[in-house]
């Protein structure tokens, strides 16, 4: 059925999905509990069994998708959806979870609400098992460069590489900090790692994590 606004329900769903840069499988994952074939069927004029969940995942409501006369999705909602979090590259290279850091964007993930207005925030994929069970290999962690780093916080620390080599990085817990060094704690195996301040490129606070 064509709505008074001149578009079908399926056309409006597809249009909104594409505005947000989502594939059918990605939208299905955001809805939860449905397959991408359900999205495909709806866009082709099929049933509306999951419309409420689909509308929520699209940042709008079922009324707007059905007839085009409900509240129009806000630009803020659209901008948030189009502002993913960059995942920067790390590759395991040594003991105790040290990883090569290239700083290049290797993936994009959904930006959590806590970092919505933090333009320089980023994420990394956990490599190695040195922080299990707190952080597991392949898990994505969210990093807030501007948030104060306090004792007990989890941090992503970059250390200077050897001459001509890129920096290396680790995710650890900050156990101690003095005017000359920091002490990082790892869980697997339990250990403390000392790093002089002059060797530190940056130390940013980890503020959350999620599935990759």
C-alpha positions as CSV (number, residue, x, y, z in Angstrom):
1,X,0.0,0.0,0.0
2,X,1.3,3.5,-0.9
3,X,1.1,6.0,1.9
4,X,-0.4,9.5,1.5
5,X,3.2,10.7,1.4
6,X,3.8,8.8,-1.8
7,X,6.0,6.0,-0.5
8,X,5.4,2.5,0.6
9,X,6.3,1.3,4.0
10,X,9.1,-0.8,2.5
11,X,10.5,2.1,0.6
12,X,10.5,4.2,3.7
13,X,12.3,1.6,5.7
14,X,14.9,1.1,3.0
15,X,15.4,4.8,2.6
16,X,16.0,5.3,6.3
17,X,18.3,2.3,6.5
18,X,20.4,3.7,3.7
19,X,20.5,7.1,5.3
20,X,22.1,5.5,8.3
21,X,24.6,3.6,6.3
22,X,23.3,0.2,7.4
23,X,23.1,-3.0,5.4
24,X,20.2,-5.3,5.9
25,X,22.2,-7.7,8.1
26,X,23.5,-4.8,10.2
27,X,20.0,-3.6,10.7
28,X,18.8,-7.1,11.7
29,X,21.6,-7.3,14.2
30,X,20.6,-3.9,15.8
31,X,17.0,-5.1,16.0
32,X,17.9,-8.4,17.5
33,X,16.1,-11.7,17.2
34,X,15.4,-11.4,13.5
35,X,17.2,-12.3,10.3
36,X,18.2,-10.0,7.4
37,X,15.6,-11.9,5.3
38,X,12.9,-10.3,7.5
39,X,14.2,-6.9,6.6
40,X,14.5,-7.9,3.0
41,X,10.9,-9.1,3.0
42,X,9.6,-5.9,4.7
43,X,11.3,-3.7,2.1
44,X,9.8,-5.7,-0.7
45,X,6.3,-5.2,0.7
46,X,6.0,-8.0,3.2
47,X,4.7,-8.3,6.7
48,X,5.1,-5.8,9.5
49,X,5.5,-8.2,12.4
50,X,8.8,-6.6,13.6
51,X,8.1,-3.0,12.7
52,X,8.3,-1.6,16.2
53,X,11.7,-3.0,16.7
54,X,12.9,-2.0,13.3
55,X,11.7,1.5,13.8
56,X,13.5,1.7,17.1
57,X,16.7,0.5,15.5
58,X,16.3,3.1,12.8
59,X,15.9,5.9,15.3
60,X,12.3,6.6,14.5
61,X,8.9,5.1,15.2
62,X,6.4,2.8,13.5
63,X,4.0,5.6,12.8
64,X,6.5,7.5,10.6
65,X,7.5,4.4,8.7
66,X,3.9,3.4,8.1
67,X,2.4,6.6,6.8
68,X,5.1,9.3,6.7
69,X,3.0,11.6,8.9
70,X,4.5,10.8,12.3
71,X,7.4,12.7,13.9
72,X,10.2,13.0,11.4
73,X,13.5,11.4,12.6
74,X,15.7,14.1,14.0
75,X,18.9,15.2,12.4
76,X,20.6,14.6,15.7
77,X,19.6,10.9,15.6
78,X,20.8,10.7,12.0
79,X,24.1,12.4,12.8
80,X,24.7,10.1,15.7
81,X,24.2,7.0,13.6
82,X,26.5,8.4,10.9
83,X,29.2,9.1,13.4
84,X,30.8,5.7,14.1
85,X,33.8,5.2,16.4
86,X,37.1,4.5,14.6
87,X,38.9,1.3,15.6
88,X,42.7,1.9,15.4
89,X,45.1,-0.8,14.5
90,X,47.1,-2.8,17.0
91,X,48.9,-6.1,16.3
92,X,50.4,-8.4,18.9
93,X,54.2,-8.3,18.9
94,X,55.6,-9.4,22.2
95,X,55.3,-10.5,25.8
96,X,52.8,-9.1,28.3
97,X,50.4,-7.9,25.7
98,X,52.6,-5.4,24.0
99,X,51.3,-4.6,20.5
100,X,52.5,-2.7,17.5
101,X,50.6,0.6,17.2
102,X,50.0,2.0,13.7
103,X,47.2,4.4,14.5
104,X,45.4,3.6,11.2
105,X,41.7,3.1,11.1
106,X,41.0,-0.6,10.5
107,X,37.3,-0.7,11.3
108,X,34.3,1.3,12.4
109,X,32.0,0.3,15.2
110,X,28.9,1.9,16.7
111,X,29.7,4.9,18.9
112,X,28.5,4.4,22.5
113,X,26.5,7.1,24.2
114,X,29.3,7.9,26.6
115,X,31.5,9.0,23.7
116,X,28.8,10.7,21.6
117,X,30.3,14.2,21.9
118,X,34.0,13.2,22.1
119,X,35.4,13.8,18.6
120,X,38.9,12.3,19.4
121,X,37.6,9.1,21.0
122,X,38.6,5.8,19.5
123,X,38.5,2.1,20.0
124,X,40.9,-0.8,19.6
125,X,40.5,-4.6,19.4
126,X,42.1,-6.4,22.3
127,X,45.0,-8.6,21.3
128,X,46.6,-11.3,23.5
129,X,45.3,-12.7,26.8
130,X,47.3,-10.6,29.3
131,X,44.1,-9.0,30.7
132,X,41.8,-12.0,30.8
133,X,39.3,-12.2,32.4
134,X,38.7,-8.4,32.3
135,X,39.3,-8.1,28.6
136,X,39.3,-10.9,26.1
137,X,41.0,-11.3,22.7
138,X,39.0,-9.7,19.9
139,X,36.9,-7.6,22.3
140,X,36.6,-3.9,21.4
141,X,37.5,-1.4,24.0
142,X,36.4,2.3,23.9
143,X,39.0,5.0,24.8
144,X,38.5,8.5,25.9
145,X,41.7,10.5,25.5
146,X,40.4,13.5,27.4
147,X,39.2,11.8,30.5
148,X,41.5,12.0,33.6
149,X,43.5,8.9,34.3
150,X,43.3,7.9,37.9
151,X,44.8,5.1,39.9
152,X,42.9,1.9,39.4
153,X,41.7,2.9,35.9
154,X,42.2,0.8,32.9
155,X,44.4,2.5,30.3
156,X,45.8,2.2,26.8
157,X,49.4,3.2,27.1
158,X,51.7,3.9,24.1
159,X,55.4,3.5,24.6
160,X,58.1,4.7,22.3
161,X,59.4,2.1,19.9
162,X,63.0,1.5,19.2
163,X,64.8,3.8,16.9
164,X,63.0,3.7,13.5
165,X,60.2,1.5,14.8
166,X,56.6,2.4,15.5
167,X,55.3,2.8,19.1
168,X,54.0,-0.2,21.0
169,X,50.9,-0.2,23.2
170,X,49.2,-2.2,25.9
171,X,45.9,-2.2,27.8
172,X,46.5,-2.5,31.5
173,X,45.4,-1.3,34.9
174,X,47.2,1.7,36.4
175,X,48.5,0.5,39.7
176,X,51.0,3.4,40.6
177,X,52.1,6.7,39.3
178,X,55.1,8.9,40.4
179,X,57.0,11.8,38.9
180,X,59.4,9.3,37.2
181,X,57.4,6.3,36.2
182,X,54.1,4.5,36.0
183,X,53.4,0.9,37.2
184,X,50.9,-1.1,35.2
185,X,49.1,-4.3,36.4
186,X,48.3,-7.2,34.2
187,X,46.1,-10.2,35.2
188,X,47.3,-13.2,33.1
189,X,49.8,-14.1,34.4
190,X,49.8,-11.6,37.3
191,X,52.5,-9.1,37.0
192,X,53.6,-5.5,37.4
193,X,55.3,-3.6,34.6
194,X,57.3,-0.4,35.2
195,X,57.6,2.3,32.5
196,X,59.5,5.5,32.8
197,X,57.6,8.6,32.0
198,X,60.1,9.6,29.3
199,X,59.2,6.5,27.3
200,X,55.5,7.2,27.4
201,X,53.9,8.6,24.2
202,X,50.4,8.7,25.6
203,X,48.2,7.1,28.2
204,X,44.5,7.3,27.6
205,X,41.6,6.0,29.7
206,X,39.6,3.0,28.7
207,X,35.9,3.8,29.5
208,X,34.0,0.8,28.2
209,X,34.0,-2.3,26.1
210,X,31.8,-4.4,24.0
211,X,31.6,-7.2,21.4
212,X,33.4,-6.9,18.2
